[in-house]
Amino acid sequence: MKRFFLILLTATTSMVASAQTPTDSTVTLGEVTVKARTVIQKLDRTLFVPTREARRSAYNPYDLMFGMAMPHVLVDPLSKTVSANGGEVQLRINCIKASQTEVAALLPKDIVRIELIENPGKRYGDESLGAVVDIIVRNREAGGLVNAQTTNSPIVPFGENTLTAKYNRGHAQWGVSYAMNYRDISHAHTDRTEDFHLTTTDIHRTQTGIDDRLTWNDHAVDLSFNYMLPERYTFNAVLRNYYKSAPHQGSKSMTNQQLYAQTRLSQSTLSPSLDLYFQRILPRQQTLTLNLTGTLISSERDRRYTETLTSGRSLADIVTNVDGHKRSIIAEAIYDKQFKQVAFSAGLRHYQMHDRNKYTGSSPVTSEMDQSRSSFFTELQGKWKTWSYGIGAGTTRSWFHENGKSHTYVTFTPTLRLAVVPHKDGYLNYRFSTDPQIPSLSALTDVEQAVDTLQLVRGNPALKTYNVYNHTLNYSYRFGKWMAMLTTTYAYHHRPVMEDVRVEGDHLVITQDNQRSYQVLNIAPMLSVSGVSLFGMKDLLTVSLECGFTRYWSKGNTYSHTFNNFYYNATFMLSHKEFALMGQARKNRDYLMGETIFKGENMTVLMAAWNHKRLQLGAGILFPFVNNYRTGQERLTEVAPYRSWTYVKESGNLFLLRMNYHFEFGKSYQAKERRTHNRDTEDGMIGL
């Protein structure tokens, strides 16, 4: 085996893709030298170096991440989605925030390593993330690229399709990408049992769902331009256009065998945005990065709820139509400086938004909101003897104004990270962070709308920003091809914004309020083995098993609930030459928030693929052992408890076919990737 060295700096800002592909050889770190590693622990992240066999058996990064069995990361290679630690994953390419389409277009042979950042800090701009996955790729030096990936079902209308192309000339690069996803379901329904303890009466309702249609399709077209002078500066411009149409999102039910209820709901969103990026490389290992993003969001939502007795008499006809228009600007500046033993970062961010939602129908009202957020952060990372450390601090000012009412809040957010190598092949680290959580626009809006004849949903412009205090202790140990990890996390939410369900006369009002506290404790052991050779076949098997226990404490102003949840996730991948077989079995991580328990479906998936040069053909099946997909909710409030299950017949035994193809051509320059990528997606409408 060829041996060479890959130097990995401690600072996140100095990580740049190597010109050669790392293999399972000696790696020199700032803290410790480790031999024969494909998993490397750093102060604030875990580095995963894919083997040559793993790259060969995968067609895109989602296949690769699935086969690498990254701890705490759930990858669905069919729909190309990633989640971690019960939350959303922010995807990046060479430290730059990237879309699902951009990530899918990467070729595994160009991937140097994948970096998993759990409990990400201020630099990533979103404190609610479950993790950040940064894919470090080799910058292309020859050939343009066209990449087409399709996953569709021959049985029901289901599709995930992308097409990406890049063309290079001189110091400039042009790119275009298009993604089109769709669903059309005819057998979806919700069964619900609920009680209402109102001021003058008690009501019990049993709703038996009737199959209804669910359809949606979305289209994303991105046009990009990049101009780069090596070691001097990079300019990047992206025009993004996103459109989603969901004409059928309603439901039907029969209540107590005598009342027919129907909700007709259609939605559409059009969102163009312009993203401008500039990076200047300064002398003495300094970098200045600027980013400006402007976004327009136009949304329409039409909802009609009707109740009719079996005798034919109409009891209710509630119409709510919303026409929304939002415009926003996000500006960001980040300065990085690399010293011999220490890395320093500082940044400024500002977000300015205006939102106007016009509600027509049964309760007409117009809501106009203005919101801004300004934040400053600094971070210092380094080492002292056998210890590595990271110290950061930030300040965020948030402001909100609606209908003559305004609020201003200032929060201070320190962070601390410590790491040590307690013994050979072991790694121990601790992270603490304080994250401000700003209420969403939909929760802040001063609007009240009817859900049905008994329930009202109401915004609360008096909501206040609150802090979340996160603690994470992680220990990992590697022995040969095995890796064991134990992670314990604890989060305390002080005065969190959670649901508030109250009775007003003969109506139930559902709103949000700053409650007393919300706590989450999670203990998650994990064991994996990769590249096991069996029956004379080298690196045939990779297996991962993760299980966990989570306890929730939700304390409101008038309620207190606890909930325990056990979950697991098991994955395997068999790969030999041009063939691969992948499987996953997962017990969902249900959770309690406010007074509601959210229950997901236990996932099972099998997929087989054949890779031959530029072509991949594959087939897979979702939920092979069930004939009906379901998710559920349970509300624990004493005044109006309920249980519900939503079933989707078509998702059970869902058979899918995959065909992917790419080719490279011509010559290209070494296009430098961006470090930031901002986008605004919230429309500010109150949910019904």
Number of C-alpha atoms within 10 A of each C-alpha: 6 6 11 14 12 16 12 18 21 24 23 19 18 17 14 17 17 17 12 11 19 21 21 18 17 16 21 15 17 15 20 13 9 16 11 12 17 19 20 17 21 24 26 25 20 18 22 21 22 25 20 15 16 26 21 21 26 25 29 21 22 23 23 24 22 24 30 28 25 22 24 22 22 22 22 16 20 23 14 17 13 21 19 21 19 16 13 15 22 23 20 24 22 23 24 19 22 20 14 16 21 19 18 21 22 20 17 23 18 17 24 23 24 25 24 25 20 21 21 21 27 23 18 17 15 14 18 15 20 20 27 24 25 22 25 24 23 20 19 16 12 14 15 21 21 18 20 20 22 19 23 21 17 12 10 16 14 21 22 19 20 24 22 22 18 19 19 23 13 11 15 18 20 17 18 18 21 19 21 18 19 18 15 17 19 16 16 24 22 21 19 19 17 16 16 21 17 18 13 7 9 12 11 14 16 18 21 18 20 17 18 19 17 21 18 18 17 18 17 18 19 21 15 17 18 21 21 21 14 12 11 12 17 21 19 21 19 20 17 19 18 17 18 19 17 19 18 18 17 19 20 23 23 21 20 13 13 11 19 21 21 18 20 16 19 20 18 17 17 17 21 17 22 20 21 20 21 21 23 17 16 14 10 9 11 17 20 17 20 19 22 21 22 20 21 20 22 18 21 19 18 18 19 19 21 18 22 17 16 12 8 10 10 13 13 14 15 18 21 20 20 21 16 22 21 23 18 21 21 21 17 22 18 21 17 22 20 19 12 7 13 17 20 21 21 20 20 19 19 18 17 16 18 16 22 19 24 16 23 15 14 14 14 15 15 15 17 18 23 18 19 18 19 18 20 20 21 21 21 17 23 21 18 10 7 12 15 21 21 21 17 20 19 21 16 19 17 20 17 22 18 17 13 6 11 14 15 14 14 15 18 16 20 20 20 19 19 19 24 20 17 12 9 11 14 16 20 19 22 20 22 21 25 24 24 23 18 18 22 16 21 18 25 26 24 21 21 19 22 20 21 19 16 13 17 18 20 22 22 19 24 18 20 20 23 19 19 22 18 19 19 18 17 17 18 18 16 19 11 10 14 15 18 19 19 18 19 18 20 17 19 18 22 17 20 27 26 23 18 19 23 17 16 11 11 16 18 23 21 17 18 23 23 21 21 18 20 25 19 20 16 19 16 21 20 21 20 22 20 23 20 15 12 10 6 7 12 14 18 20 21 23 22 24 19 22 18 19 16 20 17 19 19 23 21 22 12 11 15 16 17 16 15 14 15 16 16 18 23 20 24 22 26 19 25 17 14 15 18 23 20 22 19 21 17 19 16 17 21 20 19 24 21 25 23 20 18 15 18 18 15 18 17 20 21 20 21 19 22 21 19 15 12 12 15 20 18 18 19 23 21 20 20 16 11 15 14 17 22 20 15 18 19 19 19 18 18 14 15 19 16 19 17 18 18 18 20 21 19 20 22 18 19 22 21 20 19 21 17 20 18 19 14 14 12 11 15 21 20 18 20 21 21 22 20 27 21 23 17 19 11 12 23 24 27 20 11 12
